Amino acid sequence: MLSSLKINCLSSKLNYSDLIHLESAKRNLQSMEFFGLTEYLELSQRLFERTYICQFYSTCSFEFYLQQDLVNNQTEHFLRENLTDNELTLIQQINSDDIQLYEFAKKLFFERTCRILGIACQ
C-alpha cells in the first residue's frame, strides 16, 4: 500500500469547479475538430484520419496516441494494485468534474464516430 499518499492535504474549501468550469470545458471539447480516447485507439485513429488537416496529407501521424495507451494502461494497473478502495473512492470524489467531463467526452466521441464513420449506433 502507499502509506505516504497525501490526499488529506487538499482543502475541503477548494473545489475543482472553482478552477475550471465544467460547462466551459465541455464547450471547448465540442469545438475541437478532433479528440480521441486512448482506450478506443482504432476508432480514434479512423476519426483522426478524417479530420480536415489529414485530407491534405497522404498519411497522418497517430503515434502520440499509441504511446499514451501504454502509459494509461500502466497507470490504471498501478492504481488498482496499490490503492485501497477508500483511497480510490476519495480520488474519484476529488476528481468528480474530471469524471463528468470524461463521460461527456466519451458520449461525444461515439456520436462523432457514428456520424463521421457511418457506423450504426443506438
N, C-alpha and C positions, 0 to 999 in steps of 0.2 A: 504494500500500500504506500501511497505517497503521503507520509506523515508531515512533510514540510509544505503541503499545499496550503496556500494562504488565501482562502476565499473570503474569510471574515474581514479582510482589510477594506472591503468596499463599504462605503457609507450607505446606509439604508435610505438616506435622503436623496441620493443621486440616482436618477432614473435614466436609463439609456435613451428614452424618448426625449429627454431634455437635450441630449447631444445631437441626435439625428431624428428628425420627424419621420415616422414610418410612412405616412402617406406621401411625403415628398420623395422618399426613397423608391416607393412603388411607381410614382410617375416617372422618375428618372429611368427606372428599369424598362418601363413601357416605351420610352422614347428611344432606347438603344436599337440600332438596326439589328444587332446580333448580341446574344449572350448564350453561353452553353452551360450545361450541367455536367460535371465530370463523371457522375455515375451513369450518364447516358452518352458516352463518348461517340458512338457511331452515329446516333441521331444528331448530336451537336455538330459533328463534322459535316454531315449532309446539309444541315442548315447553314453552316458557315460557308460552304461551297456555293450556296445560292445567294449570298449577300451581293450587294451592288459592287463592292470592290473586287470580289472574286470573278466577276463577269469579264474583267479586263486582263486577267492572267490565266495562263494555261494550267497552273497549279496554285493552290493556296496552302500555306503552311499551317498545320494544325498541331505542330509539335508541342507547343506550350501545354495544351490540354492533356496530351499523353503523359507529360512529365508530372502534371498535377495529380493525375489519377493515382499514381504510386504513392505520392505524399499523403493524399487523403485517406487511402486505404491503411497506411501505416499509422496515421493519427487516430483513426477510429478504433483500430485494433488496440493501440496503446491505451486509449481512454477506457475501453471496455475491460481490459485486463488489469488496470492499475487504480481505478477509482471505485469507490463504494457506490451503491445505489443512491445513498443520501447525497453524496458529492455530485453525482450525475444529475440528480433532481435539482440541486441548488444551481448548478451551471445552467440547466435548462431554464430555470426561473429568471436568473440574471440576464440570460440572452433571449428572453421571450420575443422581443421585437425582431431579432435576427431570425428566429424560428418562423415567425409570421411572414417575414419578408421572403424567406426561402420557400415557404408553402405557396405564396403568391407567385414567385418566380417559376416554380415547378408547374403551376397551373398555366401560366402564360407561355412557358416553354412548350407544353404539349398542345396548347391552342395553335401556336405558330407552326409546330411540327405538322399537325393535321392539315392546316391550311396550305402551307408552302409546299409540303411534300405530297399533298393529295392523299393522305392516309385517312381511312375511315376511323373516326373516333366517336366515342359516346359522350 
